[in-house]
Amino acid sequence: MKPKIICHIMSSVDGRLLNDRWTEPYDGTPASALLQVYASIGRELGTDAWMFGKNTIRAIFPYKWSIDGHTVPSDYPAIFIGERRSERMFIVADPDADIFFTSATVRSDNILVIVGRNVTVEYLIHLREKRISYLIVNDATDLREGLEAVGREFGIRCVSVQGGGILNGELLADGLIDELSLVVYPGIDGLSGVPSIFEYVGGKSSNPAGGQSLQLLSASRREHGVMWLQYRFHKTRNDE
């Protein structure tokens, strides 16, 4: 059974995600103070893991693994438990198996990497040397398979997904989101085409939100005019 998935995201009032483009707070409060409100709400969710999309994690680990290697044999151990000292784990799905990690943690939380059968032995050695936990699944682009494996093998029951829009869009299209935790920054972007909360990459006939409805659970005003909206997903299609 997959963990509960909470999409936890902060956007401008027009749903845009690039915070360096948002208008400044009207009263001179630093925008960074409002971002801290978002971070504190994330901790209130009480999840035992959180994750970024790969484009977001590149800002932390920008270098690509560029060492050629050998294909992983079918009998190779699919699970490695590395350093696990933090209360939460940080999960990243890496279908290309090419993130060059320089640390075993993200914001002090231990990393767990989901990779596919295309991973090389040499890359797995790199993860083990860094004491980074990993899971090998058949296809790391299959988010349901990866998340179910995370729950089964690491006992993770609830994950907050904190961007970006492409990962959110993929989870939406796969019917994997259970709740939306939307933190609204009191500012505007305004430009067409800027990444938004859900960015599913598909054709004009795609309907990633089809068969899914939202129930408002709560709405609260937080510090500096930030709003926090919580929604539950209701699904009429057979995605469970």
N, C-alpha and C positions, 0 to 999 in steps of 0.2 A: 504494500500500500504506500502510495506516495505521501510525503509530508504535506501538511497544510501550507499553502503558498499565499503569502500576503504581498501584494505589489505595493511597496512603500515608496512614494515619489513626491518630490517637490517641484511645482511648476509655477509660472507666472499665471495671472488671472486668465490669460488667453491660451493656457495649456502648453507653453513652450518651456524647453528644458535647459537652454544655455544661459546659466545664471549671470554670466558676465555681460549679457545683453539686456538684462532687466533694468527698468527704471529704478532710480535710487529711492529709498524711503523718504517720505515728504518732510520728516522732522529732523533729518540729518543723522539718524541712527545708522551706523555702519551696516551694510548689507550682510557682512559676516555674522553679525549678531542674530539675524533672522535665519541664516543657514544653521546656526547652532541650535535654534529652536527645532528645526527639522531633525537634526541629529539626536536631540534629547527625546523626541517623540519616538524615534526608531528604537531607542533603548526601552521605552515604555512598552513596546509591543511584546517583549519577553520571549522572543524567538531564540532557538538554540543554534541557529545558523543564519547567515545572510549571504547575498551574492550580487555581483556585478555582471554586466555583459562584457564581452571580450574587448569591445572598443573602449569601454570605461577603464578596464584593468590595464590597458596599454599606457594610460597616463601614469601608472605606478611602476609598471615594468615594461618600458618601451622597446627593449631589445629583443630581437627574434633569435630563437635557437637555430643555428645554421650548420650544425654538424650532421653529416650524413650518417646513417646507421643501418642496423639490421632489423628485419621484420621480427616482431614478437611471435614466438612459437605458440601454438594453440594451448600447450600445457603450462604456459608461463603464469605465475601467480597473479591473479587479477586484482588483488587488494594489498595495499601497503599502508600500515598505520604508523605515521611518523610522530613528530612532536605534537602533543595535544595537551597543552597546559591551560589554554584559555577556556572561559565559560562558554563562549560561542565559537563556532567555526566559520571560516570564510570559504565559500564554494565558488569555483569557477569551472565552467564547461569549456574545454579547449579542443574543439574538433580537429584543429591543425597540429596540435601537440608541438607548439613552437614558441610558447612564452618562456623567455629566459628569466627565471626567478633568481633574485639576489637575496631573498629573505624567506623565512618560513612563516612569516606573519604579514597580515594587512591590518593596520591600525591595532596592533597587538593581538589580533585573533589569528589562530593557526589556520593554515590553508589546507583545503581539500580539493584536488584537481580531478575532474572527470575527463578521461580521454577515451578514444576509440581504438579499434584493432589496427588502425593505421600507425599507431605510435611505435617508435623505435625502442629497442633495448637501451640504447645509449641515452635517450631522453629520460627513460625511467630511472636509470642510474643517477642522472642529474637530480631528479626529484628526491631520490633516497638520500643522496649526499647532503641535500638541503634539509632533510628530515621533514619533507612535505608529504602528507598522505595523498594517495591516489586510488582511483577506481578505474578499471578497464571495462568498458561496455562495448557492445557490438558497434554502435554508432553514436558518437558523442553529440551529433546534431539532433538526436532523438531525446528531447528534454524529458519526456515522460519516463523513458527507460533509465536515464541518468538519475532523476530525482527519486524514482522508486528504489534504485540501488543504494542511493545515499541513505534513505530511510531504513532499508533492510540491513545494510552492512555496518552503518555507523550510528544507528539508533536516533537519527535526527527526525523530529516530529513536526517542526514548524520552521519555515524559511521565509525571511523577508527579502524580497528582490528589490534592489535599490537602483535600478537603471542598468542600462539606458533604454531608450524608446524601442530599439530593435528587439532586444531581449523581451521587453514587455509585450511587444506585438506578437512575437512567436509564442509566448505563453498563452496569450489571449486566443490566438488562432487554434491552439491545441487544446483549449478548454481546461487549462491547468490552474487558473487563478481562482482562489477561494474568497479572498477579500482584497479590497482596494483601500489603501491608506493614503489619501491624497492631501498633501500639505500645500496650501495655496499662499504663495508670496504676494504681498500687496503691491504688485508692479506689473508692467506690461512689456512685452517684446514688440509685437505688432507686425513683424515681417513675415510674409508668406514663404513657406518652404523650410522654415527653421524646425529642427526636430521637436516633436511633441511627445506627449505621455505614451501613446501607443503608435509605433511605426512599423506596421507589418509590411514586409516587402512582397508585393504580389501584384497581380493584374487588376484592371478596373472592375472585373467581375468578381473579385475576391470579396468575401464577407467574413472577416476574421472574428467579428463579435456576434455572428449569427447564432441564434438560439440561446443567448445569454442576456439576463436582465439584472439590474442592480437594485438592491434594497438599502436605503439609507439607514445605518445603524446609529450614528451619532454625528453631531456637528458642534464644534466648540471653538471659541476664540482664544487664541494663545497670545503670548507676548508679542509686542510690536505690530499688532494687527494681523498676524498670521492666523489663517483658518485651517482647522483640521477636520476633514470629512472622512468618515469610515463607511464603507459599503460592503455588503455581502453579495456575492455572485449567486444567482439562481440559473440553473441550466436545464433547458428542455431537450437538449440533444444528448446522445449517449456517449459522453466523454469520460465518465467516472471510471 
